């Protein structure tokens, strides 16, 4: 019975260590993204809101403004909305 308790406790500690590390990595990644947004290295996709690199190759020039997209699907959705006359969000 004692072996089972020790085994469960060790498993729980291992789980906590791994999950804590995962949370730290996610927080670090989020902070890096925020830093890049603030520095102007990333811009927001006007369709889905995902942040993409400011030198993304998937883009549409609309007058003087250049919109950058995370995917061709978002670019096509933007063009379709623009074509139909409704303003993209």
ABEGO torsion letter per residue (X at the ends): XAAAAAAAAAAAAAAAAAAAAAAAAAAAAAAAAAAAAAAGABBBBAAAGBBBBAABABBBBBEABBBBBABAAAAAAAAAAAAAGBBBX
